[in-house]
């Protein structure tokens, strides 16, 4: 009963703390740690089943490593090769080297120095990724940098888990025994991987034939915990086996279903892991050694910030991106808790050392949101915004188009402009992209679109149009406002991710805003209508009407019932089609009302529902609308009647 009582206490305390932290806009990971402080032995000490809680926490770590393995596919690495392999390896290796050198110079032994360097090299995937997601920064340049580095760190956790027992068992470390055991470890991991690669998929295929959800979930958990037990039996961590299990299944067709089944269970157990870490913190120790702990926090955050900042500058990233990414990754992460716990259990670190670095890790994570906000404010200061070198060629361009952002949208636009002979220039904030396409002859320059000097060098005063296709919503708004102030007559077209961003972009000065969210909805709806047998003409007209209403389709108070007439008519198996009023036809003074009356007198059973003129649809006051050359008449009726009406119009207007 004690364990059930403690479990209920933990859940209730966690709910209360998380609600408070949600109001303060702090990550849930910090909330779980804080819950552990409150209910742990250093404060209220209301939880007595600490050993059982630690067992549940171990299950949480195994499930966490399993889900990370599910995400760690070769395709993910391929898409972010530079960020993962180059930036990630530089950050981990240089940080380990710097910390190891510092610890050895302070008189620590090699085993504890290596363990501490492993611990410090980690950053918080949970906190940083949540902050990036909440602020819409995942697909920005610095978002990709941080994601790549964190992904490499997650992979290195497995290597560190393999290496820690080596330092625990060999105090007087010699090169040959270490290498021998390391190769044995790698061989065992490879053997498990090969066996599971060909054994488990067949079991999954067999079990899935029965279509029993319960057996599917149990099999996934059996694989996660089973491989963990195997690696644990051979002297390695349980988490390593779970990671290998997830990595195997990452390439299978069952990946998404496994993620969906495991997610809720993982959340519960990993929450217990963070709560248990908070319970381990000895507040009495922190109070007695407050200045030393504070010095350690400041020193390690400053060291990691400086190293990551210099690495990114070395890779030719701009100062503000380097500042923002370095500030976000300067903390010590949640996997450091796992490495700390293992190092303590293996007697690599003393109790005092464990408490010292545990306190530093927790405090650095708590400070992370505030450091990130401060880092962004510094990074966006005008002193750190990146300029590019003045180009006479760009300055001399006239009536050209400026493309801001050279992702998929920017590349396709550049290809179209090149074919049509339309002059254009590109500004991009990713130095790797700029270097790659400049070498292939692309008219692309490196710089920050929110900097006035950069826009001036692009010839903003003489440009006819600017297309903004970048993922950073804050920079998009600033760029639109700045461009409008520098050239009041320029046409500005913006790609936004979400519908709710459009109104503000129009207020900032955009002429047209294309919402990815809305356009995707239109495309999906078009495919559904097509599969239901609705004609392409109806789909095309309906889409034009939706766009004409300036994306107010999803606002309840802006729905116009007239917009749905075509769909309602299509439901009774009647069709719409377009008739183009050619230049040679005689249409002087003819109205849509007159043509409808003529259709009725000729008994054609066709009606004109609207007139498409250039980029707009005329529906209001249609009866008095005078037909002009190059208009498209929207004809409604059965297709054979529409065909007769078209032939009649060709004769009647000839």
C-alpha positions as CSV (number, residue, x, y, z in Angstrom):
1,X,0.0,0.0,0.0
2,X,2.9,2.4,0.7
3,X,4.0,2.4,-3.0
4,X,0.5,3.1,-4.2
5,X,0.1,5.9,-1.6
6,X,3.4,7.4,-2.7
7,X,2.5,7.1,-6.4
8,X,-0.8,9.0,-5.8
9,X,1.1,11.7,-3.8
10,X,3.7,12.1,-6.6
11,X,0.9,12.4,-9.3
12,X,-1.1,15.0,-7.3
13,X,2.0,17.0,-6.4
14,X,3.2,16.9,-10.0
15,X,-0.2,18.1,-11.3
16,X,-0.2,21.1,-9.0
17,X,3.4,22.0,-9.8
18,X,2.9,21.6,-13.6
19,X,-0.2,23.8,-13.6
20,X,1.8,26.5,-11.8
21,X,4.8,26.1,-14.1
22,X,2.5,26.2,-17.1
23,X,1.2,29.6,-16.0
24,X,4.8,30.7,-15.7
25,X,5.6,29.2,-19.1
26,X,8.3,27.0,-17.8
27,X,9.0,23.5,-19.2
28,X,7.4,20.5,-17.6
29,X,10.8,18.8,-17.0
30,X,11.7,21.6,-14.5
31,X,8.3,21.1,-12.9
32,X,8.9,17.4,-12.3
33,X,12.4,18.2,-10.8
34,X,10.7,20.8,-8.5
35,X,8.1,18.2,-7.5
36,X,11.0,15.9,-6.4
37,X,12.5,18.8,-4.3
38,X,9.2,19.3,-2.5
39,X,8.3,15.7,-1.7
40,X,11.9,14.5,-1.2
41,X,13.9,13.9,2.0
42,X,15.4,17.4,1.9
43,X,12.0,19.1,2.4
44,X,8.7,17.4,3.3
45,X,10.0,13.8,3.1
46,X,6.4,12.5,2.5
47,X,7.5,9.8,0.1
48,X,9.0,6.7,1.7
49,X,9.2,4.1,-1.1
50,X,12.3,5.6,-2.7
51,X,13.7,2.3,-3.9
52,X,10.5,1.4,-5.7
53,X,10.3,4.9,-7.2
54,X,13.9,4.4,-8.5
55,X,12.9,1.1,-10.1
56,X,10.0,2.9,-11.9
57,X,12.4,5.6,-12.9
58,X,14.7,3.0,-14.5
59,X,11.7,1.7,-16.5
60,X,11.2,5.3,-17.6
61,X,14.8,5.7,-18.8
62,X,14.5,2.4,-20.8
63,X,11.3,3.6,-22.5
64,X,12.9,7.0,-23.2
65,X,15.9,5.4,-24.8
66,X,13.6,3.1,-26.7
67,X,11.7,6.0,-28.2
68,X,14.9,7.8,-29.0
69,X,16.0,4.7,-30.9
70,X,12.8,4.9,-32.8
71,X,13.6,8.4,-34.0
72,X,17.3,7.6,-34.7
73,X,16.9,6.3,-38.3
74,X,19.5,6.6,-41.0
75,X,17.1,8.8,-43.0
76,X,17.1,11.4,-40.2
77,X,20.9,11.5,-40.2
78,X,21.0,11.8,-44.0
79,X,18.8,14.9,-44.1
80,X,21.0,16.7,-41.5
81,X,24.4,15.2,-42.2
82,X,26.4,18.4,-41.6
83,X,24.5,19.5,-38.4
84,X,24.6,16.0,-36.9
85,X,28.0,14.6,-37.8
86,X,30.1,17.8,-38.2
87,X,28.7,20.2,-35.7
88,X,27.6,17.5,-33.2
89,X,30.9,15.7,-33.2
90,X,32.8,19.0,-32.8
91,X,30.7,20.1,-29.9
92,X,31.0,16.8,-28.0
93,X,34.7,16.1,-28.7
94,X,35.9,19.7,-27.9
95,X,33.7,19.9,-24.8
96,X,35.0,16.6,-23.5
97,X,38.6,17.6,-24.2
98,X,38.2,21.0,-22.5
99,X,36.5,19.6,-19.4
100,X,38.9,16.6,-19.2
101,X,41.9,18.8,-19.3
102,X,40.4,21.1,-16.6
103,X,39.5,18.3,-14.3
104,X,42.9,16.6,-14.6
105,X,44.7,19.9,-13.9
106,X,42.6,20.2,-10.7
107,X,43.9,16.9,-9.5
108,X,41.0,14.6,-10.3
109,X,41.7,11.0,-11.5
110,X,41.2,9.9,-15.0
111,X,38.0,7.8,-14.3
112,X,36.1,10.6,-12.6
113,X,37.5,13.2,-15.1
114,X,36.2,11.2,-18.0
115,X,32.8,10.7,-16.3
116,X,32.4,14.4,-15.6
117,X,33.5,15.4,-19.1
118,X,30.8,13.0,-20.5
119,X,28.2,14.5,-18.2
120,X,29.0,18.2,-19.0
121,X,29.1,17.5,-22.8
122,X,25.3,16.7,-22.7
123,X,22.6,19.4,-23.2
124,X,18.9,19.1,-22.5
125,X,17.1,17.6,-25.4
126,X,13.7,17.7,-23.6
127,X,13.9,21.4,-22.6
128,X,15.6,22.8,-25.8
129,X,13.3,20.9,-28.2
130,X,10.2,22.0,-26.3
131,X,11.3,25.6,-26.3
132,X,12.0,25.4,-30.1
133,X,8.7,23.8,-30.7
134,X,6.7,26.3,-28.6
135,X,8.4,29.3,-30.2
136,X,8.1,28.0,-33.8
137,X,11.9,27.8,-34.3
138,X,12.4,24.1,-35.2
139,X,13.0,24.7,-38.9
140,X,15.0,27.9,-38.6
141,X,18.8,27.8,-39.2
142,X,19.7,27.9,-35.5
143,X,16.8,25.4,-34.9
144,X,18.4,22.9,-37.3
145,X,21.9,23.5,-35.7
146,X,20.5,22.7,-32.2
147,X,18.5,19.7,-33.4
148,X,21.6,18.3,-35.1
149,X,23.9,18.7,-32.1
150,X,21.3,17.3,-29.7
151,X,20.7,14.3,-32.0
152,X,24.4,13.5,-32.0
153,X,24.6,13.9,-28.2
154,X,21.7,11.4,-27.9
155,X,23.7,8.9,-29.9
156,X,26.8,9.6,-27.8
157,X,24.9,8.7,-24.6
158,X,25.0,5.1,-25.8
159,X,28.8,5.2,-26.3
160,X,29.2,6.8,-22.9
161,X,27.0,4.1,-21.3
162,X,29.3,1.5,-22.8
163,X,32.5,3.2,-21.7
164,X,31.6,4.0,-18.1
165,X,31.9,0.4,-16.9
166,X,35.4,0.4,-18.3
167,X,36.5,3.2,-16.1
168,X,34.7,1.7,-13.1
169,X,36.5,-1.7,-13.4
170,X,39.9,-0.4,-14.4
171,X,41.2,2.3,-12.0
172,X,44.8,2.1,-13.4
173,X,43.8,2.4,-17.0
174,X,46.0,1.1,-19.7
175,X,45.4,1.5,-23.4
176,X,45.3,-2.2,-24.5
177,X,42.7,-3.5,-21.9
178,X,40.5,-0.5,-22.5
179,X,40.5,-1.0,-26.3
180,X,40.0,-4.7,-25.9
181,X,36.9,-4.3,-23.7
182,X,35.7,-1.5,-25.9
183,X,35.9,-3.7,-29.0
184,X,34.1,-6.5,-27.0
185,X,31.4,-4.0,-26.2
186,X,30.9,-2.9,-29.8
187,X,31.0,-6.5,-30.9
188,X,28.2,-7.5,-28.5
189,X,26.1,-4.5,-29.5
190,X,26.6,-5.4,-33.2
191,X,25.7,-9.0,-32.5
192,X,22.5,-8.1,-30.7
193,X,21.6,-5.7,-33.5
194,X,22.1,-8.3,-36.2
195,X,20.2,-11.0,-34.4
196,X,17.3,-8.7,-33.6
197,X,17.3,-7.3,-37.1
198,X,16.4,-10.7,-38.6
199,X,14.6,-12.3,-35.7
200,X,12.2,-9.7,-34.3
201,X,10.7,-8.5,-37.6
202,X,9.5,-12.0,-38.3
203,X,7.9,-12.2,-34.9
204,X,6.2,-8.8,-35.4
205,X,4.9,-10.0,-38.8
206,X,3.4,-13.1,-37.3
207,X,1.8,-11.4,-34.3
208,X,0.3,-8.6,-36.4
209,X,-1.6,-11.1,-38.5
210,X,-3.9,-11.6,-35.5
211,X,-4.7,-7.9,-35.3
212,X,-4.7,-7.8,-31.5
213,X,-3.7,-4.4,-30.2
214,X,-2.8,-5.8,-26.8
215,X,-0.4,-8.4,-28.1
216,X,1.2,-5.7,-30.4
217,X,2.0,-3.4,-27.5
218,X,3.2,-6.3,-25.3
219,X,5.5,-7.5,-28.0
220,X,7.0,-4.0,-28.4
221,X,7.6,-3.7,-24.6
222,X,9.0,-7.2,-24.5
223,X,11.6,-6.3,-27.1
224,X,12.4,-3.0,-25.3
225,X,12.9,-4.7,-21.9
226,X,14.2,-8.0,-23.2
227,X,17.1,-6.5,-25.0
228,X,17.7,-4.3,-22.0
229,X,18.0,-7.5,-19.8
230,X,20.4,-9.0,-22.3
231,X,22.8,-6.0,-22.3
232,X,22.4,-5.8,-18.5
233,X,23.4,-9.5,-18.1
234,X,26.6,-8.8,-20.0
235,X,27.5,-5.9,-17.7
236,X,26.2,-3.0,-19.7
237,X,23.3,-0.7,-19.0
238,X,19.7,-1.7,-19.5
239,X,19.1,1.5,-21.4
240,X,21.6,0.5,-24.1
241,X,19.6,-2.6,-25.0
242,X,16.3,-0.6,-25.1
243,X,18.0,1.9,-27.5
244,X,19.1,-0.8,-29.8
245,X,15.6,-2.3,-29.8
246,X,14.1,1.1,-30.8
247,X,16.7,1.6,-33.5
248,X,15.9,-1.8,-35.0
249,X,12.2,-1.0,-35.2
250,X,12.8,2.5,-36.6
251,X,13.3,1.0,-40.1
252,X,10.1,-1.2,-39.8
253,X,6.6,-0.5,-41.1
254,X,5.3,-0.6,-37.5
255,X,7.2,2.5,-36.4
256,X,4.3,5.0,-36.1
257,X,2.0,2.5,-34.4
258,X,4.7,1.6,-31.8
259,X,5.3,5.3,-31.1
260,X,1.6,5.9,-30.5
261,X,1.2,2.9,-28.2
262,X,4.3,3.7,-26.1
263,X,3.9,7.4,-25.8
264,X,1.5,7.5,-22.8
265,X,3.3,4.8,-20.9
266,X,6.7,6.5,-21.5
267,X,5.3,9.9,-20.3
268,X,4.2,8.4,-16.9
269,X,7.5,6.6,-16.2
270,X,9.9,9.3,-17.5
271,X,8.0,11.7,-15.2
272,X,8.9,9.5,-12.3
273,X,12.5,9.5,-13.4
274,X,12.7,13.3,-13.2
275,X,10.8,13.3,-9.9
276,X,13.2,10.8,-8.5
277,X,16.2,12.9,-9.6
278,X,14.7,15.9,-7.8
279,X,14.3,13.8,-4.7
280,X,18.0,13.0,-4.8
281,X,19.1,16.6,-4.5
282,X,20.4,17.3,-1.0
283,X,19.3,20.9,-0.3
284,X,21.4,20.9,2.9
285,X,24.5,20.2,0.8
286,X,23.6,23.0,-1.6
287,X,23.0,25.4,1.3
288,X,26.4,24.5,2.9
289,X,28.3,24.8,-0.4
290,X,26.2,27.5,-2.1
291,X,29.0,29.6,-3.4
292,X,30.9,26.6,-4.8
293,X,27.7,25.3,-6.5
294,X,27.0,28.8,-7.9
295,X,30.6,29.0,-9.2
296,X,30.3,25.6,-10.8
297,X,27.0,26.6,-12.5
298,X,28.4,29.9,-13.9
299,X,31.7,28.3,-14.9
300,X,30.3,25.3,-16.8
301,X,27.5,27.3,-18.5
302,X,30.1,30.0,-19.6
303,X,32.5,27.2,-20.8
304,X,29.9,25.4,-22.9
305,X,28.5,28.7,-24.2
306,X,32.0,29.9,-25.3
307,X,32.9,26.6,-26.9
308,X,29.7,26.2,-28.9
309,X,29.9,29.9,-29.9
310,X,33.5,29.5,-31.2
311,X,32.7,26.3,-33.0
312,X,29.8,27.9,-34.9
313,X,31.9,31.0,-35.7
314,X,34.6,28.7,-37.0
315,X,32.0,27.1,-39.3
316,X,31.2,30.6,-40.6
317,X,27.8,30.9,-39.1
318,X,26.7,34.6,-38.3
319,X,27.3,36.0,-34.9
320,X,23.6,36.2,-33.9
321,X,22.9,32.6,-34.9
322,X,26.0,31.5,-33.0
323,X,24.9,33.5,-29.9
324,X,21.4,32.1,-29.9
325,X,22.4,28.5,-30.4
326,X,25.2,28.7,-27.9
327,X,22.9,30.2,-25.2
328,X,20.3,27.4,-25.8
329,X,22.8,24.6,-25.5
330,X,24.8,25.9,-22.6
331,X,23.0,23.9,-19.9
332,X,23.7,20.3,-18.8
333,X,20.9,17.9,-19.9
334,X,18.7,15.2,-18.6
335,X,20.9,12.3,-19.8
336,X,23.5,13.7,-17.5
337,X,21.3,12.5,-14.7
338,X,21.5,9.0,-16.1
339,X,25.3,9.2,-16.4
340,X,25.6,10.7,-12.9
341,X,23.5,7.9,-11.4
342,X,25.5,5.2,-13.2
343,X,28.8,6.9,-12.2
344,X,27.7,7.0,-8.5
345,X,26.5,3.4,-8.6
346,X,29.8,2.2,-10.1
347,X,31.8,4.2,-7.5
348,X,33.4,6.4,-10.1
349,X,32.1,9.5,-8.3
350,X,32.0,10.0,-4.5
351,X,28.7,11.0,-2.8
352,X,30.0,14.6,-2.5
353,X,31.0,14.7,-6.2
354,X,27.6,13.3,-7.1
355,X,25.7,15.9,-5.1
356,X,27.8,18.7,-6.5
357,X,27.3,17.9,-10.1
358,X,23.7,16.9,-9.6
359,X,23.0,20.4,-8.1
360,X,24.9,22.1,-11.0
361,X,22.9,20.1,-13.6
362,X,19.5,20.8,-12.1
363,X,20.2,24.5,-11.6
364,X,21.5,24.9,-15.1
365,X,18.4,23.3,-16.5
366,X,16.1,25.5,-14.4
367,X,18.0,28.6,-15.7
368,X,17.7,27.4,-19.4
369,X,14.5,29.2,-20.4
370,X,15.8,32.5,-19.0
371,X,19.2,32.1,-20.7
372,X,17.5,31.3,-24.0
373,X,15.4,34.5,-23.8
374,X,18.4,36.6,-22.9
375,X,20.5,35.0,-25.6
376,X,17.8,35.8,-28.2
377,X,17.6,39.4,-27.1
378,X,21.3,39.8,-27.4
379,X,21.4,37.9,-30.8
380,X,18.7,40.1,-32.3
381,X,20.4,43.4,-31.2
382,X,21.3,45.4,-34.3
383,X,25.0,45.2,-33.4
384,X,25.0,41.5,-34.0
385,X,22.8,41.2,-37.1
386,X,24.8,40.0,-40.0
387,X,25.6,42.2,-43.0
388,X,27.1,41.0,-46.3
389,X,29.6,42.7,-48.4
390,X,28.3,45.4,-50.7
391,X,27.7,44.1,-54.2
392,X,27.8,46.6,-57.1
393,X,26.0,44.1,-59.3
394,X,23.0,43.9,-56.9
395,X,22.9,47.6,-56.3
396,X,22.6,48.3,-60.1
397,X,19.6,45.9,-60.5
398,X,16.2,47.5,-61.4
399,X,12.7,46.1,-61.5
400,X,13.9,42.8,-60.1
401,X,12.5,40.4,-57.6
402,X,14.1,39.7,-54.2
403,X,13.7,36.2,-52.8
404,X,14.3,36.0,-49.1
405,X,15.0,32.4,-48.1
406,X,16.4,29.6,-50.4
407,X,14.5,26.6,-49.2
408,X,12.3,24.5,-51.4
409,X,10.0,27.5,-52.2
410,X,12.9,29.8,-52.9
411,X,14.6,27.2,-55.2
412,X,11.5,26.6,-57.2
413,X,10.8,30.3,-57.7
414,X,14.4,30.9,-58.8
415,X,14.2,28.1,-61.3
416,X,11.0,29.6,-62.8
417,X,12.4,33.2,-62.9
418,X,15.5,31.9,-64.6
419,X,13.5,30.1,-67.3
420,X,11.3,33.2,-67.9
421,X,14.3,35.6,-67.9
422,X,13.0,37.6,-64.9
423,X,15.9,39.3,-63.0
424,X,16.1,38.2,-59.3
425,X,18.4,38.0,-56.4
426,X,18.4,35.8,-53.3
427,X,19.3,36.4,-49.7
428,X,19.8,33.4,-47.4
429,X,20.9,33.1,-43.8
430,X,22.4,29.6,-44.0
431,X,26.1,29.9,-44.9
432,X,26.2,26.3,-46.1
433,X,23.4,26.8,-48.5
434,X,24.9,30.1,-49.8
435,X,28.3,28.5,-50.4
436,X,26.8,25.5,-52.2
437,X,24.6,27.5,-54.6
438,X,26.9,30.4,-55.2
439,X,29.5,27.9,-56.5
440,X,26.9,26.7,-59.0
441,X,26.4,30.3,-60.3
442,X,23.3,31.2,-58.3
443,X,22.8,35.0,-57.7
444,X,22.6,34.3,-53.9
445,X,24.0,36.4,-51.1
446,X,24.5,35.7,-47.4
447,X,22.8,38.0,-44.9
448,X,20.0,38.8,-42.5
449,X,16.8,40.0,-44.2
450,X,15.8,42.0,-41.1
451,X,18.9,44.3,-41.5
452,X,18.3,47.6,-43.4
453,X,21.7,47.7,-45.0
454,X,21.2,44.2,-46.5
455,X,17.9,45.2,-48.1
456,X,19.6,48.4,-49.4
457,X,22.4,46.3,-50.9
458,X,19.8,44.1,-52.6
459,X,18.4,47.2,-54.3
460,X,15.1,47.3,-52.3
461,X,14.4,50.9,-53.5
462,X,14.4,49.7,-57.2
463,X,12.9,46.2,-56.8
464,X,9.4,45.5,-58.0
465,X,8.7,42.7,-55.7
466,X,9.9,40.8,-52.6
467,X,9.0,37.3,-51.8
468,X,9.6,36.2,-48.2
469,X,9.8,32.4,-47.8
470,X,11.6,31.9,-44.4
471,X,10.6,29.7,-41.5
472,X,11.2,32.3,-38.7
473,X,7.9,34.1,-38.1
474,X,9.5,36.9,-36.1
475,X,12.1,37.6,-38.8
476,X,9.3,37.5,-41.4
477,X,7.3,40.2,-39.7
478,X,10.3,42.4,-39.2
479,X,11.4,42.0,-42.9
480,X,8.0,42.9,-44.2
481,X,7.7,46.0,-42.1
482,X,11.2,47.1,-42.9
483,X,10.8,46.5,-46.7
484,X,7.5,48.4,-46.7
485,X,9.1,51.4,-45.0
486,X,12.0,51.4,-47.4
487,X,9.9,51.0,-50.6
488,X,6.2,51.9,-50.2
489,X,5.4,50.8,-53.7
490,X,7.0,47.3,-53.7
491,X,4.8,44.2,-54.0
492,X,5.4,41.9,-51.0
493,X,4.3,38.3,-51.1
494,X,4.8,36.3,-47.9
495,X,4.6,32.6,-47.2
496,X,3.3,31.9,-43.7
497,X,3.0,28.6,-41.9
498,X,-0.2,29.3,-40.0
499,X,-3.5,31.0,-40.8
500,X,-3.5,33.1,-37.6
501,X,-0.3,34.9,-38.7
502,X,-1.8,36.4,-41.8
503,X,-3.7,39.3,-40.3
504,X,-0.6,40.7,-38.6
505,X,1.5,40.3,-41.8
506,X,-1.1,42.3,-43.8
507,X,-0.9,45.0,-41.2
508,X,2.9,45.0,-41.4
509,X,2.6,45.8,-45.2
510,X,2.3,42.5,-47.1
511,X,0.3,42.6,-50.3
512,X,-0.4,38.9,-50.4
513,X,0.0,36.2,-47.8
514,X,0.0,32.5,-48.6
515,X,-0.8,30.2,-45.7
516,X,0.8,26.8,-45.9
517,X,-1.8,25.5,-43.5
518,X,-4.7,26.8,-45.6
519,X,-3.2,25.8,-49.0
520,X,-2.6,22.3,-47.7
521,X,-6.3,22.1,-46.5
522,X,-7.4,23.2,-50.0
523,X,-5.3,20.6,-51.7
524,X,-6.6,17.8,-49.4
525,X,-10.2,19.0,-50.0
526,X,-9.6,19.0,-53.7
527,X,-8.3,15.4,-53.7
528,X,-11.3,14.3,-51.6
529,X,-13.8,16.1,-54.0
530,X,-12.0,14.5,-57.0
531,X,-12.3,11.0,-55.5
532,X,-16.0,11.7,-54.9
533,X,-16.5,12.3,-58.6
534,X,-16.7,16.1,-58.5
535,X,-15.5,17.7,-61.8
536,X,-12.2,19.6,-62.0
537,X,-14.2,22.7,-63.0
538,X,-16.2,22.7,-59.7
539,X,-13.1,22.1,-57.7
540,X,-11.2,24.9,-59.4
541,X,-14.1,27.4,-59.1
542,X,-14.7,26.6,-55.5
543,X,-11.0,27.0,-54.7
544,X,-11.0,30.4,-56.4
545,X,-14.0,31.5,-54.3
546,X,-12.3,30.4,-51.1
547,X,-9.1,32.3,-51.9
548,X,-11.1,35.3,-53.0
549,X,-12.6,35.5,-49.5
550,X,-9.1,36.2,-48.2
551,X,-8.8,33.0,-46.2
552,X,-11.8,33.8,-44.0
553,X,-13.3,30.4,-44.7
554,X,-12.4,29.1,-41.2
555,X,-13.8,32.0,-39.3
556,X,-17.3,31.3,-38.1
557,X,-18.6,34.8,-38.4
558,X,-17.3,35.2,-41.9
559,X,-18.9,32.2,-43.6
560,X,-20.8,33.2,-46.7
561,X,-23.5,30.7,-47.6
562,X,-23.1,31.6,-51.3
563,X,-19.7,30.0,-51.2
564,X,-21.3,26.6,-50.7
565,X,-23.8,26.8,-53.5
566,X,-21.5,25.0,-55.9
567,X,-20.9,22.1,-53.6
568,X,-24.6,21.8,-52.9
569,X,-25.4,21.8,-56.6
570,X,-22.6,19.2,-57.2
571,X,-24.3,17.0,-54.7
572,X,-27.3,16.6,-57.0
573,X,-25.1,15.4,-59.8
574,X,-25.1,18.6,-61.8
575,X,-22.0,20.3,-63.0
576,X,-20.4,23.7,-63.5
577,X,-18.1,24.7,-66.4
578,X,-16.4,27.8,-67.7
579,X,-17.0,29.6,-70.9
580,X,-14.3,32.1,-72.0
581,X,-15.5,35.2,-73.7
582,X,-13.0,35.5,-76.5
583,X,-11.7,38.8,-77.9
584,X,-13.4,38.3,-81.3
585,X,-16.9,38.0,-79.8
586,X,-19.5,40.8,-79.9
587,X,-20.5,41.5,-76.3
588,X,-21.1,45.3,-76.3
589,X,-23.5,46.1,-73.4
590,X,-24.6,42.5,-72.8
591,X,-25.3,41.7,-69.2
592,X,-25.3,38.3,-67.3
593,X,-29.0,38.8,-66.7
594,X,-29.6,39.2,-70.4
595,X,-27.8,36.0,-71.2
596,X,-29.7,34.1,-68.4
597,X,-33.0,35.3,-69.9
598,X,-31.8,34.2,-73.3
599,X,-31.0,30.8,-72.0
600,X,-34.5,30.5,-70.5
601,X,-36.1,31.5,-73.7
602,X,-34.1,29.0,-75.7
603,X,-34.9,26.3,-73.0
604,X,-31.2,25.5,-72.5
605,X,-31.6,24.7,-68.8
606,X,-28.4,26.4,-68.0
607,X,-27.7,29.4,-65.7
608,X,-24.8,31.8,-65.2
609,X,-23.7,31.7,-61.5
610,X,-20.8,34.1,-61.7
611,X,-18.2,35.9,-63.8
612,X,-14.5,35.4,-63.3
613,X,-12.7,38.6,-64.3
614,X,-8.9,38.5,-64.0
615,X,-8.2,37.5,-60.4
616,X,-11.7,38.0,-58.9
617,X,-15.1,36.4,-59.0
618,X,-18.2,38.6,-59.5
619,X,-21.1,37.1,-57.6
620,X,-22.8,40.1,-56.0
621,X,-25.1,42.2,-58.3
622,X,-24.6,39.6,-61.0
623,X,-27.8,40.5,-62.8
624,X,-26.5,44.0,-63.7
625,X,-22.9,42.9,-64.4
626,X,-21.8,43.8,-67.9
627,X,-19.8,41.0,-69.6
628,X,-16.4,42.0,-70.8
629,X,-13.9,40.4,-73.2
630,X,-11.7,37.7,-71.6
631,X,-14.2,37.1,-68.8
632,X,-15.0,33.5,-67.9
633,X,-18.7,32.7,-67.4
634,X,-19.5,30.1,-64.7
635,X,-22.2,27.9,-66.3
636,X,-24.3,25.6,-64.1
637,X,-26.3,22.7,-65.4
638,X,-26.1,19.1,-66.7
639,X,-23.0,18.7,-68.8
640,X,-24.9,18.0,-72.1
641,X,-26.9,21.2,-71.6
642,X,-23.7,23.2,-70.8
643,X,-22.2,21.9,-74.1
644,X,-25.3,23.1,-76.0
645,X,-25.1,26.5,-74.2
646,X,-21.5,26.9,-75.2
647,X,-22.3,26.2,-78.8
648,X,-25.2,28.6,-78.6
649,X,-23.0,31.4,-77.2
650,X,-20.5,30.9,-80.0
651,X,-23.2,31.5,-82.5
652,X,-25.2,34.2,-80.6
653,X,-22.1,36.3,-79.8
654,X,-20.4,35.8,-83.2
